[in-house]
Amino acid sequence: MDEQLARREHIIETTMNEIKEEKKKSAELESNILAEEDLRRKLHNDLQECKGNIRVFCRVRPAMESEKRNLNSITDMKFCGEDNDTIEITEKSKSTLGRVSSKRHSFSFDQVFPPENTQKECYEEISHLVQSALDGHNICIFAYGQTGSGKTYTMEGTPGENRGVIPRAVHQLYNLVQKLKEHNWHYEMVGQFLEIYNESIRDLLGDNSEHGKTKYEIRHEKSGKTEVTGMTSIFLDSPARVHAMLKKASHNRATAATNINERSSRSHSVFILRIQGQNSATGETTEGLLNLVDLAGSERLSMSGSTGDRLRETQAINRSLSCLGDVIASLAENKDVHVPYRNSKLTYLLKNSLGGDSKTLMFVNVSPLADHFNETLCSLRFAKKVNNCKVGKARKYPPRK
């Protein structure tokens, strides 16, 4: 009896020691996993900084079948460079004597996407930047270009394989959040969608019957956070919620007709995604911000054919885009100079997404049509100006605790 009891006690003691040893190994493995995750974040951020905290991608939309029928209606474009980073466009002009001359304009960016590139191929190039928001950084991606150049298609797209940056970004982050649960990370994603129309802010997820009754204010906290008061917030805990949100926002967004595009977007739309995470094992927290912006169409007054309210809209759009250019120019000086963020609602809203503590990417969308050549040239020159802007080192925003 005593021998059996002693044997059992020995077995229990041995088992307890084995359990302790396994717990120790498990704790060491967990510690190694956390250390590797921290290293991954650091290396990932270093890689993004090497690529530049302000980047510019150029995308040329494909010509429609009806546009292809007249070959003279398509701009002569060439795509070159070892890294697919250069676009050349040919300007043709006729003298009073009927002599035709050609002039080539070459622009180099971080990446150039010809018309045949798909939505998936374009998004793959920015997916690593989107992940930085999950790692606790402030990210801004915006689409710039004339009306009808494919900005909204790039940012929102259509359901299925042709979905754009916004749904792909949220789906990517949602999938990453599910995987990180294995490492005790738990995240909360909250989305807001607003538009800036004639320097007034409108909630694209709110009740249309309340439109005009609420005054929205942009507030920048000392911690670096930006808040727009009174905005509707939606917890994005499933892909279905993302689809429903985009559908409602698209329906509410202000559109009107111009000579350039019969369904021209007449406002800047801004999708704001706040990401908060906490590790239940270590208590570590992180908070990131992703701004995805579809800018209103840039067009010269002489080309738009706008009158009345449409004329005032075009003037307001061009003023805000000009202010965006002024802000970028100030940042490019790399000096302690005043940056005119307050000159427009758009730049004031994006204040913390354009400076040294952020990562910014601009899609310049251009049309392939010869009739739009001058607008294309203006867009590419603006994009080159942005591409020349170099900002400081990005840091987590706010710092991880």
Phi, psi and omega in degrees: 000313180295323180294318179297318179296317180296320180297316180296318179296323178295317179297316180297315180297317179297317180297318180296320178295320178296320179297317178299318180295319179294321178296321179296316178297319180297318179295321179295318178297317179297320179295319179295321179297316180295320179295319178294324179293319176297320178295319178300316180299316181296312181295321178298316180292321177300320180296317180295323179292325177297327179283344179108137180280347168232118181237156179229126173248140177251134178229129179256124180285151178288151176285143177286160182303320180293333180280335183284343185298327178253105184298332180288349182275354182256131178294139176286110181236142175231142180243125186214189183099143181300327182251025182053050186242010184229138175236135177239130178237144183254127178261122180250134180221155182239130180282173179296340178270002178089006181278130181265130178236156181234145177222129182262139177241126182245136180225135178245135180228184179292329178201143176235129180250111175294171183302330184283349180291137182274170176300318181297316181296321178293320184289326181304329182286342181246358184299325180291329177291320178299321179300331180300332177295323178291332180277000175104025180249161178265117186240140175225127175235123179226152181252127182237147176156172181290165176301133177084013182266357176102020182295308183295324177297318179296317184280322185247317180066205178231159182304148178095215184295339183262017178294152188263198186298315185298304180296325180293320180296314182294319179296319178299312181294322179299316180294321178295321179298319180296319181292323183287349176298331178296337180253025175070016176268134179231125186241155174232125180246126181236128182250145172227151181220121181226165173229152175247112185236118183052043178066018174243142181267138179227137179277113182282352179250004181272185179279123181300330181292342180265003183300129179091350183268341183249135176259120183263138181238142177266125181234130177251118180276159181298333181288348181105355179283148175242133181228140172251116187294143173079005182285143174288132180245138180235129176283119183263082184257008178199154177300329181297322179293325177297314181298317180296320180296313181296321180297316180292317181296318180296321180293323184277343185293139184289127175228154178205170184263139171225173179295333184279321181211124186291342173233063183282136174287123185256018181212161171273128175252140184229118174263125183245122179240118178258132184236117178243132180228153177215139176263115185291340181275323185251344183082359181294140179233155177212152180216125180235165182222132179237117176254124177241116192241128173253101184287151175296155183297131176272125180207143178286146182302324182294334181269333188284331183068020184282145175221163176059230181298322180296326178294315179295324176299312182298319179297318180294320179297311182295325178296315183293323177291325176295320177297322177299317177297321179295320179296314180296320178298320179294319179294326183292340181289341178055034179234167180279071182245161178292129177255120188281059180299325187284357183289346175208157179298323183298308182291328178291322177296320184269012184311314183273007178246000182243347183271195187290345183262025185219172172238127186232138175227134178244128168269119170262115181262132181231153179269148179273357187281140179295326179297338182258014186304312183297322177293320178298316180298318178297318180296316181293324177293320177296317181297323178296321177299317178294319183295336179278355181277123178244128181244175185286186184289133179284142174228163182297149197214097000282170182303143176295146181259000000 
